[in-house]
Amino acid sequence: MPEKSSHSSDPKRRSRRTREHARSPFEEDDHRLEKKKSRRYLDTDNSLESSEPMPQSGSEISLSVKETNALRAKLGLAPLETEETRPDEDRIVDNQSENYVHAPAKDLKKARETDAIKERLSVQKDKRTLYEKYADSRLYEPEEKNVPVTSWVDKLRERERIKKQAQEQAKLLSEMDEQFEVTELHEPNHRIQQNNSYRPEDLGGLKVEHKVERFNEGKSVILTLKDKGRKLPERQF
């Protein structure tokens, strides 16, 4: 029986050898790549097993989770969620725990005082900003900062000259208006006086009708004059 088993195994070995010799170079390269991949996966599994010891206390659990997350990051995997990274809404607060401390109540009076102080500080800040903004600019400063002083003085003098000239023109116009108004008012009266006054040629032909005997010393006499010249025009009102 043992001889048969040895003879039966020889043909199997021969067929395996013939298959290995009959392989193409491409098949050999694929076979080598598969061996390398299998070795790489084995090395990764061994490193994970060696870097993740069995946790024994709470601190070791946190440390192992950090190391695992570091390895998962290297492999391109998402990190594991912990109590620190979990959102506050999902956390469970244990009010019965010994380490739980109640938050102190808010002091509303102190909060109002703090808000008032903040508001006053904000107002003061705004005032200071405005003061710093307009403190540097003065009324007599030129609008353009790069303008030389001489040209600015010339502009100021020109402005004063134009202003003075405008005032003089306004004064002259007001005087002319007043003069025209007075002339218009007095011109009709002046014409009436000229028409009513006697000229030298108008006095010719006047004759006193009273006799000399009627003039007594110390008495006043109303004289009546008789005009024989041209007739005077009637008085115009």
Secondary structure, 3 states (H helix, E strand, C coil): CHHHHHHHHHHHHHHHHHHHHHCCHHHHHHHHHHHHHHHHHHHHHHHHHHHCCCCCCHHHHHHHHHHHHHHHHHCCCCCCCCCCCCCCCCCCCCCCCCCCCCCCCCCHHHHHHHHHHHHHHHHHHHHHHHHHHHHCCCCCCCCCCCCCHHHHHHHHHHHHHHHHHHHHHHHHHHHHHHHHHHHHHHHHHHHHHHHHCCCHHHCCCEEECCCHHHCCCCCCCCCCEEECCCCCCCCCC
